[in-house]
Amino acid sequence: FADFGDIRNLHLPLDRRTGFVKGYSLVEFEEEQEAERAIAEMQGKAFMGKPLGVAWAFVAPPKGASKFRR
């Protein structure tokens, strides 16, 4: 995701019991436009043989931005 801009924060939650990564991450960009581009270009791309689901988290997305839905 660094190809889309400067990353302010990256969080990979771990399972407390196993210590393994839970299967998702939270990426915070410096600029909103960088995040919008990452969402638009990475949604559905294959990673380790599985499609990525990329969406806004914790805050409302900008007006007019699409939301990821399963």
GIHURA-V995411 format. One record per pair of residues at least 4 apart in sequence whose ideal C-beta (glycine too) atoms are under 7 Angstrom apart, sorted by sequence separation. I is the first residue (numbers start at 1). GAP is how many residues later the second one is. If there is no record, write none. Layout:
i: (I/I)
gap: (GAP/GAP)
//
This chain:
i: (15/30/32/33/34/35/36/37/38/39/46/61/2/14/15/29/46/47/56/1/14/29/45/61/14/15/44/45/14/44/12/13/29/43/56/42/13/43/56/42/55/12/55/11/54/10/11/39/53/38/39/10/9/7/8/7/8/7/8/6/5/6/5/43/1/5/5/36/4/32/26/4/4/1)
gap: (4/4/4/4/4/4/4/4/4/4/4/4/5/5/5/5/5/5/5/6/6/6/6/6/7/7/7/7/8/8/9/9/9/9/9/10/11/11/11/12/12/13/13/14/14/15/15/15/15/16/16/17/19/20/20/21/21/22/22/23/24/24/25/25/26/26/29/29/30/30/31/33/34/37)
//
